[in-house]
């Protein structure tokens, strides 16, 4: 039971960090926050994602490129230009690394106002810290595992952030339904959204790139949006007008 609780908690906390801070804030700037709260969520992202910490700077820029060049040769992660899921993940990693190290030739418009905390990124993104997080996961499993096969879950912990991205970037461009006809292959994966906190409404999101609520139909419930709405109500964040910042 302890392993199950830990796995589920890590899955959803990491996913919240990705969809709330990396995706909706760093990439799309659907809402604003002051520097105190930005650094707070930056730190929480580093903790929640742990060994698979994704740089808000690199993620934000790369995701803006995805919207601008969806399903073209310039898309950082299009299934159309990849042999399989792992090939796409490898290409994504190379582009992500180039953006992170400022060796990629990126138009300045994609870098505008992207969240960046150099010191935290250097620490959280270091191999020493990543390995330390991985060791903590292993020690937890050694302490609480009651059957051998639960150790097969450890690779998911190690790569939690990239796995969340790969699920959407691959399957939500191959499977599902559409509400809007677009120039790309983005689709909605409603049946699995209980695992993705609104991220699987990919067709909706590609249509309205600045919309904080990814659900459109009455049955497309975006679990992250009520949290965003609450944080807006208490003044932690400030929602912007829809589509003010839209890289489509």
C-alpha positions as CSV (number, residue, x, y, z in Angstrom):
1,X,0.0,0.0,0.0
2,X,2.9,2.4,0.8
3,X,4.4,1.8,-2.6
4,X,1.0,2.4,-4.3
5,X,0.5,5.7,-2.4
6,X,4.0,6.8,-3.2
7,X,3.7,6.0,-6.9
8,X,0.3,7.7,-7.3
9,X,1.5,10.8,-5.3
10,X,4.6,11.1,-7.5
11,X,2.7,10.6,-10.7
12,X,0.1,13.4,-9.9
13,X,2.5,15.8,-8.2
14,X,4.9,15.6,-11.1
15,X,2.1,15.9,-13.6
16,X,0.7,19.0,-11.7
17,X,4.1,20.7,-11.9
18,X,4.2,20.0,-15.6
19,X,0.7,21.0,-16.6
20,X,0.4,24.0,-14.2
21,X,3.9,25.5,-14.1
22,X,5.8,24.2,-17.2
23,X,3.0,24.1,-19.7
24,X,0.3,26.6,-18.8
25,X,2.7,29.1,-17.1
26,X,6.2,28.9,-18.6
27,X,5.1,28.0,-22.1
28,X,1.8,29.8,-22.6
29,X,1.7,32.4,-19.9
30,X,-2.0,31.8,-19.4
31,X,-1.6,33.6,-16.1
32,X,0.9,35.7,-14.3
33,X,2.4,35.6,-10.8
34,X,4.9,37.6,-8.8
35,X,8.5,36.5,-8.4
36,X,7.9,35.0,-5.0
37,X,5.3,32.6,-6.2
38,X,7.2,31.9,-9.4
39,X,10.2,30.8,-7.4
40,X,7.9,28.8,-5.1
41,X,6.4,26.9,-7.9
42,X,9.8,26.6,-9.6
43,X,11.1,24.9,-6.4
44,X,8.0,22.7,-6.1
45,X,8.5,21.6,-9.7
46,X,12.1,20.6,-8.9
47,X,10.9,18.6,-5.9
48,X,7.8,17.0,-7.5
49,X,9.6,16.0,-10.6
50,X,12.8,15.0,-8.8
51,X,15.1,12.9,-10.9
52,X,13.2,13.8,-14.1
53,X,13.2,17.6,-13.5
54,X,12.4,19.5,-16.7
55,X,13.7,23.1,-17.1
56,X,10.8,25.5,-17.3
57,X,13.0,27.6,-19.7
58,X,13.8,24.8,-22.1
59,X,10.3,23.2,-21.8
60,X,8.6,26.6,-22.4
61,X,10.6,27.4,-25.5
62,X,10.3,23.9,-26.9
63,X,6.6,23.8,-26.4
64,X,6.1,27.1,-28.1
65,X,8.0,25.6,-31.1
66,X,5.6,22.6,-31.0
67,X,2.6,24.9,-31.4
68,X,4.1,27.1,-34.0
69,X,5.4,24.2,-36.2
70,X,3.0,21.3,-35.2
71,X,3.5,18.2,-37.4
72,X,6.1,19.8,-39.6
73,X,9.8,19.1,-39.9
74,X,10.4,21.9,-37.4
75,X,8.2,20.4,-34.7
76,X,10.4,19.2,-31.8
77,X,8.3,16.1,-31.3
78,X,5.9,15.0,-34.1
79,X,5.0,11.3,-34.5
80,X,4.8,12.0,-38.3
81,X,8.6,12.5,-38.4
82,X,9.6,9.8,-36.0
83,X,9.9,6.0,-36.5
84,X,8.4,5.1,-33.1
85,X,7.8,6.5,-29.7
86,X,11.4,6.1,-28.5
87,X,12.8,7.7,-31.6
88,X,10.5,10.7,-31.0
89,X,11.7,10.9,-27.3
90,X,15.3,10.8,-28.4
91,X,14.8,13.6,-30.9
92,X,13.0,15.6,-28.3
93,X,15.8,15.1,-25.8
94,X,18.4,16.4,-28.3
95,X,16.3,19.5,-29.1
96,X,15.6,20.1,-25.4
97,X,19.3,19.8,-24.6
98,X,20.2,22.3,-27.4
99,X,17.7,24.8,-26.1
100,X,18.9,24.3,-22.5
101,X,22.5,24.9,-23.4
102,X,21.6,27.9,-25.7
103,X,23.2,26.1,-28.7
104,X,19.9,26.0,-30.7
105,X,19.1,28.7,-33.2
106,X,15.8,29.8,-31.9
107,X,13.9,33.0,-33.0
108,X,13.8,35.4,-30.1
109,X,10.0,35.6,-30.1
110,X,9.9,32.1,-28.6
111,X,12.1,33.1,-25.7
112,X,10.0,36.1,-24.7
113,X,9.4,36.3,-20.9
114,X,10.1,32.6,-20.4
115,X,10.5,31.7,-16.7
116,X,14.2,31.1,-15.7
117,X,16.0,30.6,-12.4
118,X,19.6,29.8,-13.4
119,X,20.8,28.6,-9.9
120,X,17.9,26.3,-9.3
121,X,18.1,24.9,-12.8
122,X,21.8,24.2,-12.4
123,X,21.3,22.4,-9.1
124,X,18.1,20.5,-9.9
125,X,19.3,19.6,-13.4
126,X,22.7,18.3,-12.2
127,X,23.4,14.6,-12.4
128,X,24.4,14.4,-8.8
129,X,21.0,15.7,-7.7
130,X,19.2,13.5,-10.3
131,X,21.0,10.4,-9.0
132,X,20.3,11.3,-5.4
133,X,16.6,11.5,-6.2
134,X,16.8,8.1,-7.9
135,X,18.6,6.6,-4.9
136,X,15.8,7.9,-2.6
137,X,13.2,6.2,-4.7
138,X,15.1,3.0,-4.6
139,X,15.6,3.1,-0.9
140,X,11.9,3.8,-0.4
141,X,11.0,0.7,-2.4
142,X,13.6,-1.4,-0.5
143,X,12.0,-0.3,2.7
144,X,8.3,-0.9,1.8
145,X,8.2,-3.3,-1.2
146,X,6.5,-6.6,-0.3
147,X,6.7,-8.2,-3.8
148,X,9.5,-8.1,-6.3
149,X,7.6,-6.9,-9.3
150,X,6.9,-3.4,-7.8
151,X,10.5,-2.6,-8.5
152,X,9.5,-2.5,-12.2
153,X,7.8,0.8,-11.5
154,X,11.1,2.5,-10.6
155,X,12.0,3.4,-14.3
156,X,8.8,5.4,-14.4
157,X,9.8,7.3,-11.3
158,X,13.2,8.0,-12.8
159,X,11.7,9.4,-16.1
160,X,8.3,10.6,-14.9
161,X,8.4,14.1,-16.6
162,X,9.5,12.8,-20.0
163,X,7.0,10.0,-19.8
164,X,4.1,12.4,-19.2
165,X,5.1,14.4,-22.2
166,X,5.6,11.4,-24.4
167,X,2.1,10.0,-23.7
168,X,0.5,13.2,-25.1
169,X,3.0,14.0,-27.8
170,X,2.8,10.6,-29.3
171,X,-0.6,9.1,-28.6
172,X,-2.6,12.3,-28.7
173,X,-1.4,12.8,-32.2
174,X,-2.4,9.3,-33.2
175,X,-5.5,8.3,-31.3
176,X,-8.7,9.9,-30.1
177,X,-11.3,12.3,-31.4
178,X,-11.4,15.9,-32.5
179,X,-13.7,18.8,-31.7
180,X,-11.9,21.1,-34.2
181,X,-10.4,20.5,-37.6
182,X,-6.9,21.8,-37.5
183,X,-3.8,21.8,-39.7
184,X,-2.1,19.3,-37.4
185,X,-3.1,15.9,-36.0
186,X,-3.8,16.8,-32.4
187,X,-6.6,14.8,-30.8
188,X,-8.4,14.4,-27.5
189,X,-7.9,11.3,-25.4
190,X,-10.8,11.6,-23.0
191,X,-10.7,8.0,-21.7
192,X,-7.2,8.4,-20.2
193,X,-7.5,12.0,-18.9
194,X,-8.0,10.8,-15.4
195,X,-4.2,10.1,-15.7
196,X,-3.3,13.4,-17.4
197,X,-5.1,16.2,-15.5
198,X,-6.5,17.9,-18.6
199,X,-3.4,17.4,-20.8
200,X,-5.1,14.8,-23.0
201,X,-7.5,17.4,-24.4
202,X,-4.8,18.1,-27.0
203,X,-7.1,19.0,-29.9
204,X,-8.9,21.6,-27.8
205,X,-5.6,23.0,-26.6
206,X,-4.1,23.3,-30.1
207,X,-7.3,25.2,-31.1
208,X,-7.2,27.5,-28.2
209,X,-3.5,27.7,-27.1
210,X,-4.1,30.5,-24.6
211,X,-7.1,29.0,-22.9
212,X,-6.5,27.9,-19.3
213,X,-9.3,25.4,-19.2
214,X,-8.4,22.6,-21.7
215,X,-12.0,21.1,-21.6
216,X,-14.5,22.4,-24.1
217,X,-17.5,20.0,-24.1
218,X,-19.5,19.6,-20.9
219,X,-18.1,16.1,-20.3
220,X,-14.4,17.2,-20.8
221,X,-13.5,18.0,-17.3
222,X,-10.1,19.5,-16.8
223,X,-9.1,18.7,-13.2
224,X,-6.3,21.3,-13.2
225,X,-8.5,24.2,-14.1
226,X,-10.4,24.4,-10.7
227,X,-7.0,24.6,-9.0
228,X,-6.0,27.4,-11.3
229,X,-9.3,29.2,-10.7
230,X,-8.9,28.9,-7.0
231,X,-5.3,30.2,-7.1
232,X,-6.6,33.1,-9.2
233,X,-9.4,33.8,-6.7
234,X,-7.0,34.1,-3.7
235,X,-4.5,36.2,-5.7
236,X,-1.6,33.8,-6.0
237,X,-1.9,34.0,-9.8
238,X,-3.8,36.3,-12.2
239,X,-5.5,34.7,-15.2
240,X,-5.0,36.5,-18.5
241,X,-7.5,37.1,-21.2
242,X,-7.7,33.9,-23.3
243,X,-5.4,33.7,-26.3
244,X,-3.3,36.8,-25.3
245,X,-0.3,34.5,-25.6
246,X,-0.8,31.9,-28.2
247,X,2.0,30.1,-30.1
248,X,-0.2,28.4,-32.7
